[in-house]
């Protein structure tokens, strides 16, 4: 699960204007943080946002895939992150809206 610095920089740049987003390297990938909350991640140069029942359907409708950290081990471990659709990642305004919902999911999970 490798991630290139160039892709991380690109993703962080796409969030400009939405919030103060940073990336922290972890487990060969990177976590995406805003206001101290992890709301997304990057693995194998694919960016993902946190989901729950409040926003998952948007990702499913867009044909996005769930994050599976062990695809090569024939395990269907699915985490609560979905791939950011390319058209969303390329549109900073739209990306900000999707990211806001992902950050709300992260905040909700932390309160539990």
DABELDA-V81630 format. One record per residue. N is the residue number from 1. PSI is psi in radians with two decimals (999 if undefined). Layout:
# DABELDA-V81630
n	psi
N	PSI
N	PSI
This chain:
# DABELDA-V81630
n	psi
1	1.33
2	2.76
3	2.37
4	2.51
5	-0.61
6	-0.73
7	-0.72
8	-0.81
9	-0.72
10	-0.82
11	-0.81
12	-0.74
13	-0.64
14	-0.43
15	-0.07
16	2.36
17	-0.32
18	-0.86
19	3.04
20	1.53
21	2.39
22	2.85
23	2.42
24	2.17
25	2.41
26	2.38
27	0.64
28	-0.10
29	-2.66
30	2.46
31	2.50
32	2.22
33	2.53
34	2.29
35	0.63
36	0.07
37	2.33
38	2.04
39	-0.05
40	3.08
41	2.86
42	2.26
43	2.35
44	0.71
45	0.65
46	2.30
47	2.45
48	2.66
49	2.67
50	2.45
51	2.77
52	-2.86
53	-0.32
54	-0.43
55	-0.08
56	-0.72
57	-0.59
58	-0.72
59	-0.77
60	-0.80
61	-0.58
62	-0.03
63	0.32
64	2.66
65	2.58
66	2.62
67	2.18
68	1.88
69	-0.22
70	0.91
71	-0.54
72	-0.26
73	0.23
74	0.54
75	2.41
76	1.14
77	2.01
78	2.26
79	3.03
80	0.80
81	2.45
82	2.59
83	2.40
84	2.11
85	2.50
86	-0.74
87	-0.51
88	-0.78
89	-0.56
90	-0.22
91	1.76
92	-0.68
93	-0.83
94	-0.71
95	-0.72
96	-0.69
97	-0.76
98	-0.70
99	-0.66
100	-0.72
101	-0.67
102	-0.68
103	-0.65
104	-0.69
105	-0.79
106	-0.74
107	-0.71
108	-0.75
109	-0.66
110	-0.55
111	-0.38
112	999
